[in-house]
Amino acid sequence: MENGGNTQNEPARFWTQANALLRKNLTYQKRNVKTTVRLILFPFAVCLLLVLIQKLLDNQLDKAKYTCGCTCENSQGEGQCVEEVCGIEYSDLDQVSTCSVPTPPEWAPLMQFPAPKYRAVRTEFLPNSDFPNSSCRTGGSCPVTMFFTGNNQSLGQSENLLLI
């Protein structure tokens, strides 16, 4: 017996299944209109909230308190400023943090070493023979253990590494 071109033993064709699934989903969405509307409007509400927060922050940060202090260098007779100069010297304490530093000083790379009581020593947990005994912690004579990565093996093995 044929039913829509298929016999009862054959599975339904793809388009027949797709059509049935579409109708089922539309029926479900008709019953749950509020949920569907909320699902669609939620991303718009989040975007609107983000825009409002951004406007509020921009409005607050554009106040004179949060801008670098400036002064007029060259002015014309009618109170018009020809050249405005901004910098730390024209700012108060609240404004200094917003001023740019055109030429920041260069610092040498800094190395931080652990205090002697925190340096690696041989224990039951770390039985490596390269580590010193824990007695060196009392006198503060424990060497610093540093890990190196890279291809320069001679640098890692050098004794006077801290002089570089």
C-alpha positions in Angstrom: 0.0 0.0 0.0 1.5 3.4 -1.0 1.3 6.5 1.1 2.6 9.6 -0.5 4.9 7.7 -2.9 6.5 5.6 -0.2 5.5 2.2 0.9 5.0 1.7 4.6 8.2 -0.2 5.0 10.4 2.5 3.5 11.7 5.4 5.5 10.3 8.9 4.7 12.3 10.9 2.2 14.5 13.8 3.4 12.2 16.6 2.2 9.2 15.0 3.8 11.0 14.8 7.1 12.3 18.3 6.8 8.8 19.6 6.1 7.4 17.7 9.1 10.1 19.1 11.4 9.5 22.6 10.1 5.8 22.4 10.8 6.5 20.9 14.3 8.9 23.8 15.1 6.4 26.5 13.9 3.7 25.0 16.0 6.0 25.0 19.0 6.9 28.6 18.4 3.3 29.7 18.0 2.6 28.2 21.4 5.6 29.9 23.0 5.6 33.4 21.5 6.9 35.1 24.6 9.9 32.8 24.8 10.7 33.3 21.2 10.5 37.1 21.5 12.7 37.1 24.5 15.2 34.9 22.8 15.4 37.3 19.8 15.4 40.5 21.9 18.1 39.4 24.4 21.1 40.1 22.2 19.7 43.5 21.3 19.2 44.3 25.0 22.7 43.3 25.9 24.1 45.5 23.0 22.0 48.4 24.2 23.2 48.0 27.7 26.8 47.9 26.6 26.3 51.1 24.5 24.8 52.9 27.5 27.6 51.9 29.8 30.2 53.0 27.2 28.4 56.4 26.8 28.3 56.8 30.6 32.0 56.0 31.0 33.0 58.3 28.1 30.9 61.1 29.6 32.6 60.6 33.0 36.2 60.3 31.6 35.9 63.4 29.4 35.7 65.6 32.4 38.6 67.9 33.2 39.6 65.8 36.2 40.5 62.9 33.9 42.4 64.8 31.1 46.0 65.9 31.1 46.5 69.6 32.2 47.1 72.1 29.4 48.0 75.7 29.1 47.9 78.3 26.3 51.5 79.1 25.0 50.7 81.6 22.3 47.5 83.6 22.4 46.0 86.3 20.3 44.4 89.4 21.6 40.8 88.2 21.6 41.5 85.3 24.0 42.0 82.8 21.2 44.7 80.2 21.8 47.1 79.6 18.9 49.1 76.8 20.6 48.0 74.7 23.5 50.7 72.8 25.4 49.8 69.8 27.6 52.0 68.0 30.1 52.6 67.0 33.7 53.9 70.4 34.7 50.4 71.9 33.9 48.4 69.1 35.7 47.2 68.7 39.3 47.5 65.4 41.2 44.3 64.0 39.7 45.4 64.7 36.1 49.0 63.5 36.2 48.1 59.8 35.7 46.4 60.7 32.3 49.4 62.5 30.8 51.5 60.7 28.2 55.2 60.3 28.7 56.8 61.0 25.3 60.2 59.6 26.0 60.0 57.1 28.9 63.3 56.1 30.6 64.7 52.7 29.6 65.2 50.3 32.4 67.6 47.4 32.4 65.9 43.9 32.7 65.4 43.1 36.3 66.0 39.7 37.9 64.1 38.7 41.0 65.7 36.0 43.2 63.8 34.1 45.9 64.8 34.7 49.5 67.3 32.1 50.8 64.7 30.3 52.9 62.6 29.6 49.7 65.4 28.3 47.5 65.4 24.8 46.1 67.1 22.1 48.3 67.2 18.3 48.3 64.2 16.7 50.0 62.3 13.5 49.8 60.0 15.2 47.3 62.9 16.5 45.2 65.7 13.9 45.5 67.8 15.5 42.7 71.5 15.3 43.6 72.1 18.7 42.0 70.3 20.5 44.8 72.2 21.3 48.1 71.2 20.0 51.5 68.6 21.9 53.5 71.3 23.0 56.0 72.3 25.8 53.6 69.0 27.6 54.4 70.0 28.3 58.0 73.2 30.1 56.8 71.6 31.7 53.8 74.2 30.1 51.4 71.8 28.2 49.1 72.5 28.9 45.5 69.8 30.2 43.2 68.3 27.6 40.9 67.3 29.1 37.5 65.8 27.4 34.5 66.9 28.5 31.0 65.2 27.8 27.7 66.6 28.4 24.3 69.5 27.2 22.1 72.4 28.9 23.8 73.7 26.1 26.0 77.0 27.9 26.9 75.0 30.8 28.4 73.1 28.5 30.7 76.3 26.8 31.8 78.3 30.0 32.4 79.3 30.6 36.0 79.3 34.4 35.7 75.8 34.7 34.3 74.8 37.6 36.6 77.5 39.8 35.1 75.8 39.9 31.7 
